[in-house]
Amino acid sequence: MASSLVHHKGRTEDRISGMPDAVLCHILSFLFTREAVQTSVLSHRWKNVWASVPVLDLDEEEHDTHIYPEDNPDWFAQFVTRVLLFRCSGDIHRFRLFTKGMDDVSLVYAWISTAIRRNVVELDLTVSTLSDPCFEIPKSLFMCSTLVHFKLWLHENIRVMTPTSSNCFPSLKFLHVTVRCPDSDSMEKLFSRLPVLEELIIDGELIYTTAFNLDISAPKLKRLQIELNVRKYGMNFAANDFVCQIFVNVDAPNLEEIDICFDALVSFSLKNAKCLHKANIGFFCVQELKKHDRFLGLADRIRQIFAGICDAKYLTVNTPLLTALDVGHQHLLPMFNNLNYLELQLHTCRSLQSLATVLKISPHLVHLKISRNRKQMYANVDEGELEPGWDKPESVPVCLISHLKTICLWDFQGCPDDMEVAMYLVKHGKALNKNCPISSTCHNHSEWFHMVKMALRSKLQKLRIEDRISGLPDAILCHILSLCTTREAVQTSVLSHRWKNVWSSVPILDLDEQKYHMDYVNRTLPSPLRYVASSFAQFVNGLLSLRSPINIHRFHLKTTMTSDASLIYDWISTAVKHNVVELDLCVETPTEPHFEIPRSLFLCNTLVSLKLLLSQDVSAVTPGATCFPCLKFLHVTVWCPDSGSMEKLFSCCPALEHLILDGQLDDVSAYNINISGPKLKRLQISFIVHKFDTRSSNVVSYDCRIFVSADAPNLEELDIYYDFLVSYSVKDAKYLRKAKIDFLDVDELHNLHCFLGLAGRVRRLFAGIVNVKYLSVSAAILGVLDIRDHHLLSTLNDLKHLELQVQTCYCLQSLPTLLNLSPNLEHLEFENNTKFCADDNEDEFVHGWDAPELVPVCLFSHLKTICLRELKGCPKEMEMAKFLVKHGKALNKVTICTCFCDEKEKKLLPPIATLCLEVSKFPRGSRTCEIDFQTFT
């Protein structure tokens, strides 16, 4: 019996959460930032892990539109702002920002500025704005000393104005710029002052009518890739001649690799590339070569690009580029004396004439590869109209006689020209070691290709890989399959005979009807119209009937279309019979009859963890005074449920240790929620009450109808998201160690007169946490009380650590109140989430700091450390900081963090150095007090 319990604990241990923060952050860095933030709901361990991830991937298109309402177009901007606000102060390694259309470009400036202050190393910027004037890349980005990797989308609404200093991007080694019809000014000097750049990629689309003179100057550039396609829509090739207006000049003495996709209206000039090792010259559209005589100076531009790469040792070239030259002028191409490897890409059988030309200008060629490249874009090209055919050269090229050792003919078609070329190369290749036709679609030379096929078959037999995974024990295979959805696990049965029944022993069942529907539509059927609503029910019934009789450890069931309640009852009953340990039940669709949590579930003596959705369509009626005899974790999400389901559900769990209640209630229903747990240690409540009339012009008064009473003598942690229409009462919490009272809807402070009895509810809440040792509280909670009534709050004699979050300067007055209530306080953290307000702002809702007449006791005797986060230097803020430093007789250290994110604030506030100097001159009440400045600029 004891051994089975040990085995059970080992099997359910959460090893991932036990990993160090660095490992967890590395794992989350592979996700979008939205997905990383969502992990905060997994457990208390994961709550703040996302805030330390050094990678931010913010993509507006990636976000699920079902999560964010369509009537809030600024949801993405709000999300990004909050992520940067609540993120820890660590550096940002990689920052990717993709916006579809921003109205307020100042937010984008602020986000980029934040990334620069956090020492960003890799930046990927794709900004599409709807504002006028256009978005201009901030000059601070050009001077960023930590930026190493930069990707930029440069289009007609983006402007790049480089600073006047001699060099930009002092540490940048990789730059990728994608262009779409940008203005010429943004392209002129961007690439000419990059002192340490090693790799540059420029791709995208330009307009024929715009002139560009693009200078690329980088002394350390090693890899260059350019793919510029000139838009030629509406051009009349039959009537007009076209002049090149786009010039790309490259000066890179250390260039090793170059990849150019050639366009007939772009001129490339490569200078001083004596270290060039590898070059790849492609071509955008072969069809343009039908009218190559209409592109004035095209032959000269082709010879110019070949002149720049004549020192290459490895060359890949498309033959249509050479056929744009007259045969009589191909001898004007430069000699490639260093070329050892040549790959020639053919598009038609008649492109072979270029082969003789290239062999003549490559006297030291050692390896030759000729490959076909028949893409759809060339399907309509008339071969006879485009290129001359193969004619063997009058004299044998030097490389064939003395140097060429290997030839690879890839995907030859077997046309007469193909065979003539192959015979010519084999006949005159005096130094050849190997003639290797790798693949072909020709059937006229069966003996030749049969030999190749036999050789490949022999090689595959030698490389046959042993299937080691299938040799693993069933327990390991079941553990692997438990990480998949049950549908995916069942699909593994077709892999082999070994896998046929492995899925039936997996102790975890993940049955999500919504995912099943999407998988069924996207992967199985060509049209969602063929999906049958009963398919999921048939799948689950078949699954449970064919599954082996072992216990079910975790059972996740989410129904979105199943309306037959009897089916759901049967599935839950099966899980209970198989001794389910963890159950996640979500019934989203109304059923017939009305779905009620089965009583057998309340009496299940193996259930340890339960997640449940209670709504208008799902109710829970407890069968007696005691339920869930072994339940330790309960998470209930509510959506306007009936009051009967909430009355006694949380007062009959004798072994419960962790309870989470969240969701939405309405302001017309009455609830009396009693939470009674003799072993309850952690309690989290986050109720949001819909207040339909608070934003109307009519004055509405609200009575509180939602009462939450908690009687938990062993409660250690309490986390409440406060709502003005919920009354909280915590009794007998003598062992309370940590409490967090959060409040985010500051706008409701304007309507305090609407909430009757609110002050009494706030005092009642604080009376229940008098024994807390660590308190995190939103100052807005105390803002609902009249300052004259602050003394009515209960004294927190055991409080050692206080974290105060301030949303408005008005809430600063809450600080002396809390200090007076905490006579034994040792550590104070003050987080300022306000906007900067000048001294002449007369808004009574904004201001509110007045030094107390009597210095709080804790400042005299106990307070050792103070941390002031996001200090902006407002007059009231500075008065508060000065008061704390002056009267802190026991202070050892004061940490002041400043972070100016808003452009408006930068103009209003003094320089950071001036602010730090002013703080350092504050009179200090303690001789041992040290002031530590942490500034993010």
C-alpha positions, 0 to 999 in steps of 0.5 A, a space after each residue: 500500500 505504501 509503495 503504491 502511494 509513493 508511486 502515485 506521488 511520483 507520477 503526479 509530481 510537477 517537475 517542470 515547475 520545479 525547474 530554475 527560473 532561467 530554464 522556464 524563461 528559456 522555454 517561454 522564449 519560444 512562444 509568442 508573448 501573449 502565450 507566455 503571459 497566459 502561463 501566469 494562470 497555471 499556478 502560483 509558481 508561474 505567476 511572474 515567470 513571464 515577466 523575466 523572459 528576455 524575448 518579447 514577440 508582439 504580433 498583432 496578427 497572431 492575437 486571437 480576435 475572439 479574445 479581444 472585443 472588436 469594439 476596442 481597436 486599441 486592445 493591442 496597444 493596451 496589451 503591449 503597454 501593459 506587458 512593458 509596464 509589468 515586466 521586470 526591469 531586466 534586459 530585453 534580448 530580442 524584441 519583435 513588434 508587428 503592427 497592422 495599423 496604429 493610429 497613435 505612433 507615439 506609442 510605437 516610439 515609446 515601445 522602441 524607446 523602452 526596448 533601447 533602454 533595456 539594452 535590446 540585442 535583436 530587434 524585428 520592426 514591422 510597423 504599419 501606421 494610419 497616421 499622418 505624418 509618416 512614422 520616422 525611425 527614431 534616431 536613438 535607434 541608430 545610436 543604440 550600442 547594444 543592437 546587434 541584429 535588426 530587421 526592418 520593413 521599409 515602405 512608403 509610410 516609413 521614413 529613415 533619417 540617419 543622424 548627422 554623426 559619421 557612423 550609425 549602429 555601432 554594434 550592428 552585425 546583421 541587418 535585414 531590410 524588406 522594402 515596398 516602394 519606399 521614398 528615395 531619401 530613406 534608401 540613400 544613406 541607410 547602408 553607407 555607415 555601418 562600421 561592424 556590419 557582417 551580414 546584410 539582406 535587402 529584399 522587396 519591391 521598388 517602383 520603376 518611376 522612382 530613382 534610387 542610388 543605393 550605396 552600401 559601404 561596410 568594411 567588415 561585411 561578409 555576406 550580402 543578399 539582394 532581391 529587389 524586384 522592380 514593379 513593371 505593371 502597365 509597362 508597354 514593352 512593344 512601344 517603349 524603351 526603358 532606362 535603368 534608374 536604380 543603382 546599387 553600389 557595393 564597396 565591401 573589401 571583406 565580402 565572402 558571400 553574395 546572393 543577387 536576384 537580378 532585375 533588368 532595371 537594377 544596376 549592380 556595381 561591386 568593387 574591391 571584392 577580392 575575398 569573395 568565396 561564393 556568389 549566386 546570381 539569379 533572375 526574377 522573370 525569364 519572360 522579360 528576356 523576350 524583349 531584352 532589347 527594350 531595356 537599354 544598357 542591359 548587356 552592360 549591366 550584366 557584364 558589370 555584375 560579372 566583373 564584380 564577382 570575377 574573384 569568386 571560387 564558388 558560383 551559381 548562375 542562371 543561364 537566362 542571364 547570359 542569354 540576354 547577351 548577344 553570342 558575339 559579345 559573350 567573350 567580353 565577360 571577365 575571366 574567372 581565374 579563381 573559380 573551382 565550383 560552378 553550378 549552372 541552372 537551366 530553364 530550357 534545353 536550349 539554354 545549354 549554349 551558355 555552358 560553353 561560354 562559362 567553361 571558356 571563362 573558367 580555366 581552373 574549374 574543378 567541379 561542374 553541376 548542371 541542373 534543371 529548374 522548371 518552375 511554373 513561372 517559366 511554363 509559358 516561355 517560348 524556347 525557340 524565341 528566347 534562346 539559341 540552342 547547343 552548338 559545341 565550341 570550336 575549341 575545347 575549353 582549357 578546364 576540360 583538358 586539365 582541371 575538371 574532375 567531377 560533373 553532376 547532371 541533375 534532372 536532365 530531360 533526355 532531349 537531343 541537346 541534353 545527350 549531345 552535351 553529356 557526350 561532349 563533356 564525357 568525351 573531352 574531360 581528360 581529368 574526369 574522375 566521376 560522371 554522376 547523373 543523379 536524377 532524371 525523368 527520361 525513359 529512353 535510356 532505361 539501362 543508364 537510369 536503372 544502374 542509378 536506381 540500383 545504386 540508390 537502393 543499395 545506399 538506402 539499405 545501408 542507411 536504414 535507421 533503427 526504430 528505437 522509440 518503438 522499443 521503449 517500455 509501454 510506460 514511457 510510450 504512455 507518458 509521451 502520448 499523455 502530452 498529446 490530445 487524446 485524438 492525436 494519441 489514438 491516431 498513433 495506432 496506425 504507425 505500426 503493430 507495436 503502437 496499435 493498442 498503446 493509446 488505450 493504456 494512457 492514463 490521461 484523457 484530453 477531450 475537447 470538442 472545440 479542438 476536435 471539431 477544428 481538427 476534423 475540419 482542417 485535417 480530415 474534411 475538405 469542407 466544414 459543412 460535412 461535420 456532424 455534431 454527433 461525431 465527437 460523442 461517437 468518438 468519446 463513446 468508442 474511446 471509453 469502450 475500447 480503452 483498457 480498464 486501468 485507472 484514469 489519472 486526469 480527465 479533461 472534458 470540454 463540450 461545445 455542441 453536445 446537447 444530450 446531458 445523458 452522454 455527459 453523465 455517462 462519461 463522468 460516471 466512467 471517469 469516477 469508476 476508473 478512480 479519476 484523480 484530476 478532473 477538468 469539466 467545462 460544459 458550454 452548451 445548454 443541454 436537455 435536460 438541464 445539466 446538473 453536476 452528478 452527485 456521484 462526483 461529489 462523493 468520489 473518494 479519489 478526486 484530488 483536483 477539480 476544475 469546473 465551469 458554473 453558468 446559467 446552463 450548469 448548476 451544482 447541488 451538493 448532496 449533503 454536509 460533507 462532499 469531496 472527501 479527498 479534494 485538495 484543489 478546486 478551481 471554479 469559473 462562474 458565468 452568472 450562475 444561479 445563486 443556489 449553486 453558489 450557496 453551499 458548494 464551498 463549505 463542504 470540502 474537508 480536505 481542500 487546500 487551494 481554492 480559486 474562484 473567478 468569473 463574471 456576475 451580474 449586478 441584479 442577482 444576490 449571492 451569499 457565498 460561504 467558504 469554509 475549509 479547515 485545511 484551506 491554505 490558499 484562496 484566490 477570488 476574482 469576481 467581476 460584476 457587470 454594472 450596466 448603468 455606471 456610464 449612463 447620464 442617469 444617477 444610479 445607486 447600487 446596493 451590494 448583493 454579493 457577499 463572500 464569507 471565508 472561515 479558514 483558520 489555516 489560511 496562509 495566502 489570500 489574493 483578491 481582485 476587488 470589485 466595489 459590489 462584492 463584500 468580503 469577510 475573512 474570519 479567523 485567519 490567524 496564520 495569514 502570511 501573504 495577502 494581495 488586494 488588487 484593483 485596476 478599474 480606476 475609472 470607478 473612483 469617479 462614481 463612488 457616490 453610486 456604491 452604497 456602503 462601500 466604505 464599510 465593506 473596505 474596512 471589513 476586508 482590512 479587518 479580516 487580514 490584520 494578521 498578515 505579514 506580507 501585504 500587496 495592496 492597490 492604493 485605490 482601495 483606500 481612496 474610497 475612504 474619506 481621509 478622516 475615516 482612515 483611522 477606523 481601519 484595523 492596525 496591522 501589527 504583524 505586517 513586515 513587508 508592504 507593497 503599495 501600488 499607486 494608480 493616481 497621484 491622489 492615491 499618494 495619501 494612502 501611504 501615510 495611512 498604511 504606515 500608521 497602521 503598520 507600526 512594525 513594518 520593515 520593508 516598503 515597496 512603492 510602485 508608481 503607475 501614475 502619469 506625470 502631472 505638473 504642479 499647476 494641475 488643479 484637478 482635485 482627483 489627481 493630487 493628494 499628498 500631504 505630509 502627516 502631522 505625526 511621523 509614523 512609528 515604523 519610520 522611527 524604529 523598524 523600517 529598514 529598506 524602501 524601494 520606490 519604483 517608476 519614480 517620475 519626479 512629480 512634485 508630490 512624489 518628490 515631497 513624499 520621497 523626501 519625507 520618507 528619507 528624512 524621517 527614516 531613522 532605521 533605514 539601511 537602504 533606499 532604492 529609487 528606480 526611474 523610467 521615463 517611457 512617455 515622450 511628453 514626460 521627457 519634455 516635462 521632467 528634468 534630466 535624469 542626472 538632475 533628478 538623481 542629484 536632487 534626491 541625493 541631497 535629501 536630508 537623511 534620518 539615518 546615518 547608515 542609509 544608502 541611496 541606490 539609483 537604478 535608472 532606465 534610459 
